Every structure is written in C-alpha cells, then in structure tokens.
Amino acid sequence: MKKTILPILAVTAIMASCGPSADETAKKEQHMKDSIDYVEKETKSRLDDRLKAVQDSLTEATKMANDQMEKQVDAAKDNLGKTADANKKELERQKKENDRIKKENEKMKNDNDKKNNEVKPGQGRG
C-alpha cells in the first residue's frame, strides 16, 4: 500500500505544482478587471466625445438656420418697405393725375358754359 500511496502522492504533487498558484490566479483576475475597467472608460470617453461632437454640430446647424431665417425676415421686411414706398408714390402720382383731370374737366365745362351763354340773337341754342 505504501508503494501505491507514494506514486499517487508524487503525481498529485506534480500536478499541483504544474497549475497556476493562487497568487498567479489573483494577478490574472486583477489584470482582467483592470482590462475591463480600461475598456469601459475608453468606451465611455469615446461615446462622450461623439455626443459632444453631435451636440456641437446641432448647435452650429441651429445657429446657421437661425441666421438664415433672420436674413430672410430682414429681406422680406426690406421688400415690404420698398413695396409700401412704391405704392405711396404711385398713389400720390394718381392723386395728382386725378386733380389735373378734374381741373381740365372744370375748365372744359366752364368753356362750354361760356360758349352756351354767348349765343347771338336769332341763332338760338340749337
């Protein structure tokens, strides 16, 4: 029995010495945890950078859109102002034209009245 126990103990001792020690196993576990933490931090950092880039892009795009809309509003205001000025000038021109036509009509009416009143005796009005 001593002969069988001795080789079994020897084989067990050899197998135990071939495997990783508790210290090596702990180091491997710690290295694995450190690697996972590093990857998580890097992933979070990259995602944060991408998020910031997207937010900056959206902010810039919004600013550009607002600037463009302000330019369009200013252009529309200018156009309305020019149209209003043109309409006022046209209205004034039409009023002057109407006044001129009224004066011509009154003059023609007065001339006709004078002619009608200047009938010579015996001519009649017809």
Backbone as a chain_set.jsonl record, in Angstrom:
{"seq": "MKKTILPILAVTAIMASCGPSADETAKKEQHMKDSIDYVEKETKSRLDDRLKAVQDSLTEATKMANDQMEKQVDAAKDNLGKTADANKKELERQKKENDRIKKENEKMKNDNDKKNNEVKPGQGRG", "coords": {"N": [[0.821, -1.157, 0.0], [2.022, 1.115, 0.707], [3.541, 1.434, -1.487], [1.724, 2.122, -3.453], [0.587, 4.432, -2.518], [2.619, 6.269, -2.426], [3.38, 6.794, -5.214], [0.966, 7.969, -5.991], [0.813, 10.21, -4.377], [3.05, 11.499, -5.342], [2.349, 12.001, -7.989], [0.155, 13.663, -7.545], [1.411, 15.781, -6.257], [3.05, 16.679, -8.313], [1.147, 17.458, -10.21], [-0.149, 19.471, -8.806], [1.881, 21.306, -8.593], [2.222, 22.038, -11.223], [0.041, 23.561, -12.063], [-1.433, 26.928, -12.006], [-0.456, 29.155, -9.426], [-2.065, 30.423, -6.453], [-1.489, 33.074, -6.179], [-0.756, 33.779, -8.808], [-3.21, 33.323, -10.061], [-4.794, 35.251, -8.801], [-3.493, 37.541, -9.728], [-4.05, 37.319, -12.469], [-6.843, 37.587, -12.433], [-7.069, 40.177, -11.397], [-5.776, 41.591, -13.429], [-7.592, 41.077, -15.505], [-9.88, 42.42, -14.507], [-8.856, 45.032, -14.453], [-8.407, 45.402, -17.191], [-11.032, 45.268, -18.188], [-12.151, 47.482, -16.87], [-10.6, 49.497, -18.053], [-11.369, 49.299, -20.76], [-14.086, 49.921, -20.511], [-13.911, 52.583, -19.566], [-12.589, 53.809, -21.743], [-14.472, 53.347, -23.759], [-16.658, 54.797, -22.757], [-15.496, 57.337, -22.726], [-15.052, 57.758, -25.493], [-17.692, 57.644, -26.416], [-18.722, 59.846, -25.052], [-17.218, 61.86, -26.275], [-18.161, 61.645, -28.923], [-20.853, 62.27, -28.505], [-20.622, 64.907, -27.623], [-19.567, 66.026, -29.944], [-21.718, 65.661, -31.706], [-23.643, 67.233, -30.419], [-22.39, 69.731, -30.625], [-22.401, 69.989, -33.405], [-25.149, 70.073, -33.902], [-25.788, 72.407, -32.527], [-24.357, 74.296, -34.004], [-25.573, 73.962, -36.51], [-28.172, 74.76, -35.884], [-27.71, 77.421, -35.201], [-26.817, 78.41, -37.664], [-29.142, 78.007, -39.176], [-30.905, 79.728, -37.837], [-29.639, 82.183, -38.313], [-29.915, 82.295, -41.098], [-32.707, 82.395, -41.326], [-33.192, 84.837, -40.055], [-31.969, 86.565, -41.886], [-33.669, 86.143, -44.065], [-36.056, 87.13, -43.034], [-35.355, 89.811, -42.619], [-34.868, 90.526, -45.28], [-37.432, 90.193, -46.322], [-38.779, 92.165, -44.876], [-37.47, 94.446, -45.841], [-38.233, 94.287, -48.521], [-40.999, 94.567, -48.285], [-41.083, 97.137, -47.257], [-40.01, 98.599, -49.409], [-41.951, 98.05, -51.315], [-44.16, 99.222, -50.099], [-43.343, 101.913, -50.091], [-43.186, 102.34, -52.852], [-45.854, 101.963, -53.492], [-47.009, 104.14, -52.141], [-45.882, 106.28, -53.556], [-46.957, 105.796, -56.075], [-49.667, 106.115, -55.495], [-49.715, 108.831, -54.792], [-48.969, 109.906, -57.277], [-51.18, 109.135, -58.81], [-53.187, 110.581, -57.517], [-52.398, 113.202, -58.107], [-52.679, 113.101, -60.862], [-55.436, 112.68, -61.063], [-56.348, 115.088, -59.923], [-55.395, 116.886, -61.867], [-56.886, 116.033, -64.08], [-59.469, 116.625, -63.15], [-59.316, 119.412, -62.982], [-58.965, 120.006, -65.692], [-61.424, 119.066, -66.663], [-63.188, 120.81, -65.337], [-62.393, 123.216, -66.457], [-63.028, 122.738, -69.14], [-65.78, 122.486, -68.867], [-66.449, 125.022, -67.944], [-65.661, 126.494, -70.191], [-67.482, 125.496, -72.055], [-69.856, 126.376, -70.908], [-69.52, 129.115, -71.187], [-69.551, 129.353, -73.972], [-72.127, 128.545, -74.48], [-73.544, 130.585, -73.306], [-72.918, 132.705, -74.876], [-74.609, 133.107, -77.044], [-75.745, 134.442, -80.046], [-78.193, 136.873, -80.933], [-80.997, 135.571, -82.526], [-79.859, 133.263, -83.332], [-80.362, 131.076, -81.766], [-80.316, 128.231, -79.627], [-79.515, 125.839, -80.613]], "CA": [[0.0, 0.0, 0.0], [2.942, 2.227, 0.685], [4.023, 1.576, -2.84], [0.683, 2.781, -4.242], [0.321, 5.774, -1.995], [3.741, 7.111, -2.764], [3.251, 7.343, -6.571], [-0.22, 8.837, -6.062], [1.212, 11.467, -3.778], [4.006, 12.136, -6.239], [1.589, 12.509, -9.142], [-0.647, 14.774, -7.032], [2.328, 16.892, -6.004], [3.486, 17.192, -9.618], [0.01, 18.145, -10.824], [-0.394, 20.697, -8.048], [2.938, 22.257, -8.879], [2.11, 22.436, -12.626], [-1.041, 24.532, -12.221], [-1.104, 28.271, -11.529], [-0.556, 29.34, -7.991], [-3.143, 31.319, -6.039], [-1.002, 34.432, -6.467], [-0.887, 33.975, -10.252], [-4.645, 33.385, -10.361], [-5.262, 36.562, -8.336], [-2.957, 38.53, -10.653], [-4.81, 37.217, -13.711], [-8.176, 38.157, -12.184], [-6.897, 41.621, -11.274], [-5.482, 42.081, -14.779], [-8.864, 41.008, -16.235], [-10.709, 43.523, -14.005], [-8.249, 46.278, -14.93], [-8.669, 45.483, -18.63], [-12.455, 45.58, -18.365], [-12.322, 48.882, -16.454], [-9.97, 50.343, -19.074], [-12.228, 49.279, -21.949], [-15.306, 50.673, -20.179], [-13.568, 54.003, -19.519], [-12.313, 54.246, -23.116], [-15.749, 53.36, -24.483], [-17.418, 55.936, -22.25], [-14.836, 58.55, -23.196], [-15.33, 57.894, -26.927], [-19.117, 57.981, -26.555], [-18.875, 61.235, -24.618], [-16.655, 62.709, -27.339], [-19.101, 61.623, -30.047], [-22.042, 63.001, -28.087], [-20.276, 66.329, -27.639], [-19.436, 66.424, -31.353], [-23.076, 65.744, -32.256], [-24.273, 68.411, -29.828], [-21.771, 70.906, -31.25], [-22.906, 70.066, -34.779], [-26.544, 70.529, -33.842], [-25.773, 73.809, -32.116], [-23.893, 75.077, -35.158], [-26.616, 73.909, -37.545], [-29.277, 75.591, -35.407], [-27.269, 78.813, -35.316], [-26.827, 78.754, -39.085], [-30.542, 78.093, -39.613], [-31.451, 80.962, -37.265], [-29.067, 83.307, -39.061], [-30.539, 82.308, -42.425], [-34.09, 82.865, -41.172], [-33.136, 86.271, -39.772], [-31.688, 87.235, -43.155], [-34.881, 86.087, -44.877], [-37.033, 88.057, -42.442], [-34.887, 91.167, -42.943], [-35.091, 90.745, -46.713], [-38.872, 90.36, -46.515], [-39.125, 93.492, -44.356], [-36.978, 95.43, -46.805], [-39.068, 94.196, -49.71], [-42.297, 95.163, -47.941], [-40.865, 98.58, -47.14], [-39.862, 99.139, -50.755], [-43.262, 97.954, -51.964], [-45.018, 100.242, -49.484], [-42.894, 103.21, -50.619], [-43.589, 102.411, -54.254], [-47.311, 102.133, -53.506], [-47.295, 105.515, -51.735], [-45.527, 107.153, -54.679], [-47.958, 105.588, -57.133], [-50.918, 106.732, -55.031], [-49.545, 110.283, -54.938], [-48.994, 110.199, -58.702], [-52.57, 109.003, -59.265], [-53.955, 111.723, -56.982], [-52.04, 114.379, -58.912], [-53.296, 112.906, -62.176], [-56.877, 112.913, -60.887], [-56.543, 116.532, -59.74], [-55.178, 117.512, -63.168], [-58.048, 115.718, -64.93], [-60.616, 117.395, -62.626], [-59.136, 120.81, -63.409], [-59.244, 120.066, -67.135], [-62.877, 118.907, -66.842], [-63.837, 122.057, -64.905], [-62.075, 124.234, -67.465], [-63.836, 122.441, -70.322], [-67.173, 122.788, -68.525], [-66.564, 126.485, -67.938], [-65.584, 126.937, -71.592], [-68.753, 125.149, -72.691], [-70.882, 127.278, -70.37], [-69.299, 130.417, -71.807], [-69.999, 129.264, -75.348], [-73.592, 128.465, -74.474], [-74.06, 131.892, -72.903], [-72.553, 133.661, -75.904], [-75.473, 132.887, -78.218], [-76.131, 135.697, -80.689], [-79.623, 136.924, -81.126], [-81.523, 134.99, -83.741], [-79.237, 131.975, -83.643], [-80.959, 130.022, -80.939], [-79.348, 127.394, -78.897], [-79.557, 124.506, -81.144]], "C": [[0.882, 1.242, 0.0], [3.423, 2.462, -0.733], [2.985, 2.298, -3.709], [0.454, 4.207, -3.758], [1.441, 6.725, -2.434], [3.639, 7.641, -4.21], [2.04, 8.264, -6.704], [0.115, 10.199, -5.482], [2.173, 12.223, -4.697], [3.284, 12.756, -7.432], [0.756, 13.728, -8.704], [0.238, 15.992, -6.809], [2.787, 17.503, -7.317], [2.357, 17.99, -10.264], [-0.277, 19.461, -10.111], [0.662, 21.739, -8.366], [2.871, 22.747, -10.326], [1.066, 23.52, -12.834], [-0.634, 25.892, -11.688], [-1.278, 28.371, -10.015], [-1.698, 30.309, -7.69], [-2.766, 32.77, -6.335], [-1.126, 34.746, -7.959], [-2.357, 34.11, -10.661], [-5.204, 34.748, -9.956], [-4.766, 37.66, -9.268], [-3.728, 38.523, -11.965], [-6.203, 37.845, -13.561], [-8.093, 39.688, -12.098], [-6.623, 42.246, -12.643], [-6.765, 42.114, -15.626], [-9.774, 42.159, -15.806], [-10.177, 44.86, -14.508], [-8.524, 46.476, -16.429], [-10.117, 45.866, -18.901], [-12.723, 47.03, -17.986], [-11.762, 49.836, -17.512], [-10.862, 50.434, -20.32], [-13.507, 50.073, -21.695], [-15.036, 52.175, -20.168], [-13.324, 54.549, -20.925], [-13.609, 54.342, -23.925], [-16.586, 54.55, -24.046], [-16.823, 57.247, -22.749], [-15.12, 58.79, -24.678], [-16.795, 58.275, -27.164], [-19.376, 59.422, -26.138], [-18.357, 62.206, -25.675], [-17.599, 62.784, -28.53], [-20.354, 62.428, -29.72], [-21.778, 64.502, -28.119], [-20.162, 66.831, -29.077], [-20.816, 66.579, -32.0], [-23.781, 66.978, -31.714], [-23.7, 69.691, -30.435], [-22.277, 71.092, -32.675], [-24.338, 70.583, -34.803], [-26.624, 72.001, -33.456], [-25.376, 74.699, -33.287], [-24.959, 75.108, -36.26], [-27.804, 74.786, -37.155], [-28.927, 77.066, -35.545], [-27.309, 79.26, -36.774], [-28.259, 78.908, -39.602], [-31.181, 79.376, -39.089], [-30.935, 82.185, -38.008], [-29.714, 83.437, -40.432], [-31.973, 82.837, -42.341], [-34.124, 84.363, -40.875], [-32.864, 87.069, -41.04], [-32.926, 87.261, -44.04], [-35.932, 87.053, -44.357], [-36.64, 89.496, -42.758], [-35.129, 91.496, -44.407], [-36.578, 90.972, -46.991], [-39.328, 91.734, -46.015], [-38.692, 94.587, -45.328], [-37.857, 95.463, -48.044], [-40.438, 94.826, -49.458], [-42.174, 96.678, -47.84], [-40.749, 99.225, -48.506], [-41.2, 99.134, -51.489], [-44.196, 99.022, -51.418], [-44.631, 101.632, -50.004], [-43.328, 103.387, -52.066], [-45.096, 102.634, -54.36], [-47.705, 103.563, -53.12], [-47.012, 106.479, -52.88], [-46.548, 107.028, -55.805], [-49.285, 106.232, -56.754], [-50.846, 108.251, -55.172], [-49.606, 110.694, -56.409], [-50.43, 110.141, -59.247], [-53.432, 110.151, -58.759], [-53.673, 112.981, -57.793], [-52.693, 114.293, -60.293], [-54.8, 113.168, -62.106], [-57.175, 114.404, -60.718], [-56.376, 117.264, -61.077], [-56.383, 117.283, -64.088], [-59.276, 116.499, -64.471], [-60.525, 118.854, -63.072], [-59.43, 120.956, -64.889], [-60.745, 119.962, -67.398], [-63.611, 120.187, -66.448], [-63.597, 123.16, -65.931], [-62.921, 124.014, -68.712], [-65.306, 122.775, -70.068], [-67.396, 124.293, -68.542], [-66.533, 127.04, -69.358], [-66.896, 126.647, -72.322], [-69.874, 126.074, -72.209], [-70.75, 128.66, -71.003], [-69.822, 130.423, -73.243], [-71.519, 129.248, -75.421], [-74.207, 129.811, -74.109], [-73.779, 132.959, -73.971], [-73.375, 133.474, -77.19], [-75.896, 134.258, -78.753], [-77.634, 135.72, -80.918], [-79.999, 136.369, -82.514], [-80.894, 133.654, -84.054], [-79.909, 130.847, -82.883], [-79.861, 129.169, -80.287], [-79.248, 126.009, -79.541], [-78.685, 124.176, -82.219]], "O": [[0.558, 2.265, -0.604], [3.683, 3.601, -1.119], [3.365, 3.026, -4.627], [0.152, 5.09, -4.56], [1.178, 7.878, -2.776], [3.799, 8.845, -4.413], [2.088, 9.239, -7.453], [-0.264, 11.228, -6.043], [2.104, 13.447, -4.807], [3.568, 13.886, -7.83], [0.675, 14.715, -9.435], [-0.15, 17.113, -7.14], [2.901, 18.724, -7.423], [2.586, 19.073, -10.803], [-0.613, 20.455, -10.754], [0.364, 22.933, -8.405], [3.429, 23.803, -10.624], [1.224, 24.339, -13.739], [0.381, 26.016, -11.002], [-2.153, 27.734, -9.428], [-2.231, 30.942, -8.601], [-3.616, 33.585, -6.693], [-1.548, 35.839, -8.335], [-2.694, 34.928, -11.517], [-6.001, 35.333, -10.689], [-5.502, 38.599, -9.573], [-4.029, 39.581, -12.519], [-6.677, 38.545, -14.456], [-8.933, 40.399, -12.65], [-7.168, 43.299, -12.973], [-6.995, 43.065, -16.373], [-10.379, 42.811, -16.658], [-10.947, 45.719, -14.938], [-8.833, 47.583, -16.87], [-10.387, 46.706, -19.76], [-13.441, 47.734, -18.696], [-12.376, 50.856, -17.826], [-11.077, 51.518, -20.86], [-13.962, 50.814, -22.567], [-15.829, 52.955, -20.695], [-13.801, 55.634, -21.26], [-13.815, 55.295, -24.677], [-17.164, 55.241, -24.885], [-17.55, 58.157, -23.146], [-15.401, 59.922, -25.072], [-17.098, 59.12, -28.006], [-20.148, 60.135, -26.779], [-18.972, 63.239, -25.939], [-17.815, 63.861, -29.087], [-20.856, 63.177, -30.558], [-22.614, 65.275, -28.587], [-20.611, 67.934, -29.39], [-21.047, 67.524, -32.754], [-24.446, 67.693, -32.464], [-24.443, 70.628, -30.725], [-22.548, 72.213, -33.103], [-24.69, 71.428, -35.625], [-27.436, 72.749, -34.0], [-25.995, 75.736, -33.526], [-25.21, 76.152, -36.863], [-28.375, 75.474, -38.001], [-29.762, 77.869, -35.962], [-27.778, 80.356, -37.081], [-28.554, 79.825, -40.369], [-31.919, 80.041, -39.816], [-31.692, 83.112, -38.298], [-30.025, 84.541, -40.88], [-32.399, 83.629, -43.181], [-34.988, 85.078, -41.385], [-33.457, 88.127, -41.249], [-33.21, 88.267, -44.69], [-36.617, 87.715, -45.136], [-37.49, 90.309, -43.123], [-35.543, 92.606, -44.741], [-36.942, 91.832, -47.793], [-40.158, 92.388, -46.647], [-39.44, 95.525, -45.603], [-38.187, 96.533, -48.556], [-40.971, 95.532, -50.314], [-43.057, 97.412, -48.284], [-41.327, 100.286, -48.742], [-41.541, 100.085, -52.192], [-44.937, 99.653, -52.172], [-45.506, 102.438, -50.322], [-43.784, 104.462, -52.457], [-45.561, 103.396, -55.207], [-48.627, 104.132, -53.704], [-47.801, 107.385, -53.146], [-46.951, 108.022, -56.41], [-49.952, 106.827, -57.6], [-51.803, 108.883, -55.619], [-50.218, 111.706, -56.751], [-50.838, 110.989, -60.04], [-54.304, 110.641, -59.477], [-54.589, 113.733, -58.127], [-53.194, 115.286, -60.82], [-55.365, 113.805, -62.995], [-58.132, 114.922, -61.294], [-57.149, 118.174, -61.378], [-56.841, 118.194, -64.778], [-60.044, 116.985, -65.301], [-61.518, 119.454, -63.485], [-60.074, 121.92, -65.303], [-61.282, 120.674, -68.246], [-64.542, 120.607, -67.134], [-64.498, 123.942, -66.234], [-63.467, 124.961, -69.278], [-65.994, 123.287, -70.952], [-68.391, 124.783, -69.077], [-67.291, 127.952, -69.689], [-67.363, 127.464, -73.116], [-70.725, 126.499, -72.991], [-71.753, 129.301, -71.318], [-70.459, 131.383, -73.675], [-72.119, 129.857, -76.307], [-75.301, 130.13, -74.576], [-74.386, 134.03, -73.933], [-72.863, 133.67, -78.293], [-76.347, 135.119, -77.998], [-78.259, 134.671, -81.079], [-79.369, 136.686, -83.523], [-81.352, 132.964, -84.965], [-79.985, 129.732, -83.399], [-78.663, 129.415, -80.423], [-78.862, 125.075, -78.839], [-78.696, 123.042, -82.696]]}, "num_chains": 1, "name": "protein.A"}
